[in-house]
Structure formats: C-alpha cells, structure tokens
Amino acid sequence: MLRDLGPDVVGVQEVRLFPGGSHQLEELASASGYPHFLYQPAGQPGRHEEEGVGLMSRLPIVASEGVQVCF
C-alpha cells in the first residue's frame, strides 16, 4: 500500500523493538522502499522499552530531536 500511495514521509507508532536492538521500522522501511528512517523509543529514559515511534522518509533526515514525556 505504501509503495502504491508513494508518500515522501510516513510516521508510525507502536513500533516493536526486537531482541538485539533492531526494530520493525528497519524491516518496514526496507520492504516499502524508504532509504531513511528514524526510531525513537517511548517511555522513561534509561529503561528498556519494547515499543516506540518512527519516521520513514524518501528524503534524507538531516536532524532529529527526541522529547521524553513522563506522566
């Protein structure tokens, strides 16, 4: 579907982190033809997280900034 629609930028949530440090976003970006992607774990700093949010782009990602929000 992403290949057919062809957006330049796609945001995703609930990206699963795999054992060993890789994540679903790597696989999705590769399968969908996005050469650039960025993953940000969700949750408290310093804690191992299982999910996060991500961005896939056809354009280079030249800068990023993560913000941790703790409730």
C-alpha distances in whole Angstrom, upper triangle without the diagonal:
4,5,5,6,8,10,13,14,12,14,14,17,19,18,20,23,24,28,29,27,23,20,17,16,17,15,12,13,14,11,9,11,13,17,18,18,20,21,24,25,26,30,33,34,36,34,32,28,26,23,22,20,18,17,14,15,15,19,22,23,26,27,27,29,28,30,31,32,34,35
4,5,5,6,7,10,10,9,12,12,15,18,16,19,21,23,26,27,25,21,19,15,13,15,13,10,10,12,10,6,9,10,13,15,14,17,18,21,23,24,28,31,32,33,32,30,27,24,21,20,17,15,13,11,11,12,15,18,19,22,24,23,25,25,27,29,30,32,34
4,6,5,8,10,12,11,15,15,19,21,19,22,24,25,28,28,26,23,20,17,15,16,14,11,11,11,9,6,7,9,13,15,16,19,20,23,26,27,31,34,34,36,35,32,29,27,24,23,20,18,16,12,12,11,15,18,19,23,25,25,27,28,30,32,33,35,37
4,6,9,12,14,13,17,17,21,23,22,24,27,28,31,32,30,26,24,20,19,19,18,15,14,15,13,10,11,13,16,18,19,22,23,26,28,29,33,37,37,39,38,35,32,30,27,25,23,20,18,15,15,14,17,21,22,26,28,27,30,30,32,34,35,37,39
4,6,10,11,11,14,15,19,21,21,24,26,28,31,32,30,26,23,20,18,20,18,15,14,16,14,11,12,13,16,17,18,20,22,25,27,28,31,35,35,37,36,34,31,29,26,24,21,19,16,14,13,13,16,19,21,24,25,25,28,28,30,32,32,35,36
4,6,9,10,13,15,19,22,21,23,26,27,31,31,28,25,22,20,17,18,17,14,13,14,13,9,9,10,13,14,15,18,20,23,26,27,31,34,34,36,35,33,30,29,25,23,20,17,15,12,10,9,12,16,17,21,23,23,25,26,28,31,32,35,36
4,6,7,10,13,17,20,19,22,24,26,30,30,27,24,21,19,16,17,17,14,12,15,14,11,11,10,13,13,14,16,18,21,23,24,28,31,31,33,33,31,28,27,24,21,18,15,12,10,8,8,11,14,15,18,20,20,22,23,25,27,28,32,33
4,7,10,13,17,20,19,22,24,26,29,29,26,23,21,19,16,17,17,14,12,14,15,11,10,9,11,10,12,14,17,19,22,24,28,30,30,32,32,31,28,27,24,21,17,14,11,8,6,5,7,10,12,15,17,17,20,21,23,26,28,31,33
4,7,10,14,17,16,19,21,23,27,27,24,21,18,17,13,15,16,13,11,14,15,12,11,9,11,10,9,11,14,16,19,20,24,27,27,29,29,27,24,23,20,17,14,11,7,6,4,7,8,10,10,14,15,14,17,18,20,22,24,27,29
4,7,10,14,13,16,18,21,24,25,22,19,16,14,11,13,14,11,10,13,14,11,12,9,12,11,9,11,12,14,17,18,21,24,25,27,26,25,22,21,17,14,11,8,6,5,6,9,11,13,12,16,16,15,17,17,19,21,22,25,27
4,7,11,10,14,16,19,23,23,20,18,15,13,10,13,15,12,11,15,15,13,14,12,14,12,10,10,10,11,14,14,18,21,22,24,23,22,19,18,14,11,8,6,5,6,9,12,13,15,13,16,16,14,15,14,16,17,18,21,23
4,7,7,11,13,16,20,21,18,16,12,10,8,12,13,10,11,14,15,13,15,13,15,14,11,10,9,11,12,12,16,19,20,22,21,20,16,15,11,9,6,5,6,8,11,15,16,17,15,19,18,16,16,15,16,17,18,20,22
4,5,9,12,15,18,20,17,16,12,11,10,13,14,12,14,17,17,16,18,16,19,16,13,12,10,10,10,9,13,16,18,20,18,17,13,12,8,6,4,6,9,11,15,18,20,20,18,21,20,17,17,14,15,15,15,17,19
4,6,9,12,16,18,15,14,11,9,10,14,14,13,15,18,18,18,20,18,20,18,15,13,11,10,9,9,12,15,17,19,16,15,11,9,5,5,6,9,12,14,18,21,23,23,20,23,22,19,19,16,16,16,16,17,18
4,7,10,13,15,12,11,7,6,6,10,11,10,12,15,15,15,18,16,17,16,12,11,8,9,8,9,13,16,17,18,16,14,10,8,5,5,6,7,10,12,16,19,21,20,18,21,20,18,18,15,17,16,17,19,21
4,6,10,12,10,9,6,6,8,10,11,11,14,16,16,17,19,18,19,18,14,13,10,11,9,10,13,16,17,17,15,12,9,6,5,7,9,10,14,15,19,22,23,23,21,24,23,20,20,18,19,18,19,20,21
4,7,9,6,6,4,7,9,10,11,13,14,16,17,19,20,19,19,18,14,13,10,10,8,11,13,15,15,15,13,10,7,5,6,8,10,11,15,16,19,22,24,23,21,23,22,19,20,17,19,17,19,20,22
4,6,6,5,5,7,10,11,11,13,15,16,17,19,21,20,20,19,16,15,13,14,12,14,16,18,18,17,15,11,10,8,9,11,14,14,17,18,21,24,26,25,23,25,25,22,23,20,22,21,23,23,25
4,6,7,9,11,14,14,14,17,19,19,20,23,24,23,23,22,19,18,15,16,14,16,17,19,18,17,14,11,11,9,12,14,17,18,21,21,25,27,29,27,26,28,27,24,25,22,24,22,24,24,26
4,6,9,12,14,13,14,17,18,18,20,23,24,22,22,21,18,17,15,16,14,17,19,20,19,16,15,12,12,12,14,15,18,18,21,21,24,26,27,26,24,26,25,23,24,22,24,23,25,25,28
4,7,10,12,11,13,15,16,17,19,21,22,20,19,18,15,14,11,12,11,14,16,17,16,14,13,10,10,10,11,12,15,15,17,18,21,23,24,22,21,22,22,19,20,18,20,19,22,23,25
4,7,8,7,9,12,13,13,15,17,18,16,16,15,13,12,10,12,12,15,17,19,18,17,16,13,12,11,11,12,13,13,15,15,18,20,22,20,19,21,21,19,20,18,21,20,23,24,27
4,5,6,7,9,11,12,13,15,16,15,15,14,11,11,8,10,10,13,16,18,18,18,16,13,11,9,9,9,10,10,12,13,16,19,20,20,18,21,20,18,19,17,19,19,21,22,25
4,5,5,6,9,10,11,12,14,13,14,14,11,11,9,12,12,14,17,20,21,21,19,16,13,11,9,10,10,10,12,12,15,18,20,20,18,22,21,19,20,19,21,21,23,24,26
4,5,5,6,8,10,10,12,10,11,10,7,8,7,10,12,14,18,20,20,21,20,17,15,13,11,10,9,7,8,8,11,14,16,16,15,18,18,16,18,17,19,20,22,24,26
4,6,5,6,9,10,11,9,10,9,7,9,9,12,14,17,20,23,22,22,21,18,17,15,13,13,12,10,10,9,12,14,16,15,15,18,18,17,19,18,21,22,24,26,29
4,6,5,6,8,10,10,11,12,10,12,12,15,16,19,22,25,25,25,24,21,18,16,15,15,14,12,13,11,14,15,18,18,18,21,22,21,23,22,24,25,27,29,31
4,5,5,6,8,8,11,11,10,12,12,15,16,19,22,25,25,26,25,22,19,17,15,14,13,11,11,9,12,13,16,17,17,20,21,20,22,21,24,24,26,28,30
4,6,5,6,5,7,8,7,10,11,15,17,19,23,26,25,26,25,23,20,19,16,15,13,10,9,6,8,10,13,13,14,17,18,18,20,20,23,24,26,28,31
4,6,5,6,7,9,9,13,14,18,19,22,26,28,28,28,27,25,23,21,19,18,17,14,13,10,11,11,14,15,16,19,21,20,23,23,26,27,29,32,34
4,6,8,10,12,12,15,16,20,21,24,27,30,30,30,29,26,24,22,20,19,18,15,14,11,13,13,16,18,19,22,24,23,26,25,28,29,31,33,35
4,6,9,11,11,15,16,19,21,23,27,30,30,31,30,27,25,23,20,19,17,14,13,9,10,10,14,16,17,21,22,22,24,24,27,28,30,32,34
4,6,9,11,14,16,20,23,25,29,31,31,32,31,29,26,25,22,21,19,15,13,9,9,8,12,13,15,19,21,21,24,24,27,29,31,34,36
4,6,7,11,13,17,20,22,26,29,28,29,29,26,24,23,20,18,16,12,10,6,6,5,9,10,11,15,17,17,20,21,24,26,28,31,33
4,7,10,13,17,20,23,26,29,28,28,28,26,24,23,21,19,17,13,11,8,7,6,8,8,10,13,15,16,20,21,24,26,29,31,34
4,7,10,14,17,20,23,26,24,25,26,24,22,22,19,17,14,11,8,6,5,6,7,6,7,10,12,12,16,17,20,22,25,28,31
4,7,10,13,16,20,22,21,22,22,21,19,18,16,13,11,7,5,4,6,9,9,9,7,11,12,11,14,14,17,19,22,25,27
4,7,10,13,16,18,17,19,19,18,16,16,13,10,8,5,5,7,9,12,12,10,8,11,10,8,10,10,14,16,18,21,24
4,7,10,13,15,15,16,16,14,12,12,10,7,6,4,7,9,12,15,16,14,12,14,13,10,11,10,13,13,16,18,21
4,6,10,12,11,13,13,12,10,11,9,6,5,6,9,12,15,18,18,17,14,15,13,10,9,7,9,10,12,15,18
4,7,9,9,10,10,9,6,8,6,4,6,9,12,15,18,22,22,20,17,19,17,13,12,9,10,9,11,13,16
4,7,9,11,10,9,7,8,6,4,7,10,14,17,20,24,24,23,20,21,19,15,13,10,9,8,9,10,12
4,7,9,8,9,7,9,9,8,11,14,17,21,24,27,28,26,23,24,21,18,15,11,10,7,7,7,9
4,6,6,9,8,12,12,11,14,17,20,23,26,30,30,28,24,25,22,19,16,12,10,7,8,6,9
4,6,8,9,13,13,12,15,17,20,23,26,29,29,27,23,23,20,17,14,11,10,7,9,9,12
4,7,9,13,14,14,17,19,22,25,27,31,30,28,25,25,22,19,17,14,13,11,13,12,15
4,6,10,12,12,16,18,22,24,27,31,31,29,26,27,24,21,19,15,15,12,13,12,15
4,7,9,11,14,17,20,23,26,29,30,28,25,26,24,21,19,16,16,14,15,15,17
4,6,8,11,14,17,20,23,27,28,26,23,25,23,19,18,15,15,13,14,13,16
4,7,11,13,17,19,23,26,27,26,24,26,24,21,20,17,17,15,16,16,18
4,7,10,14,16,20,23,24,24,21,23,22,18,18,15,15,14,15,15,17
4,7,11,13,17,20,21,21,18,20,18,15,14,11,12,11,13,14,16
4,7,10,14,17,18,18,15,18,16,13,13,10,12,12,13,15,18
4,7,10,14,15,14,12,15,14,11,12,11,13,14,16,19,21
4,7,10,11,11,9,13,12,10,12,12,15,16,18,21,24
4,7,9,10,9,13,13,13,15,15,18,20,22,25,27
4,5,7,7,11,13,13,16,17,20,22,24,28,30
4,7,9,12,15,16,19,20,23,26,28,31,34
4,6,9,12,14,17,19,22,25,28,31,34
4,6,9,11,15,17,21,24,26,30,33
4,6,7,11,14,17,20,23,26,29
4,7,11,14,17,20,23,27,30
4,7,10,14,17,20,23,27
4,7,10,13,16,20,23
4,7,10,13,16,20
4,7,10,13,16
4,6,10,13
4,6,10
4,7
4
